[in-house]
Amino acid sequence: MNWNNADEFFAMGGYGLYVWGAYGMVTLWMMVEPLLAQRRLQRARQQATAHASQDA
């Protein structure tokens, strides 16, 4: 595709809302997922520690 100006580029031939929305959602998810993974890891460690102390 050839874009003559920035407005045409961001409009993406009429699909700009879909395209930029998809990029936005992926970017948001890529920022949130590491935080969620860290929380899951901490919870798993706490559960493992609690389970180990019950067995002792």
Buried (B, 14 or more C-beta within 10 A) or exposed (E): EEEEEEEEEEBBEEEBEEEEEEEEEEEEEEEEEEEEEEEEEEEEEEEEEEEEEEEE
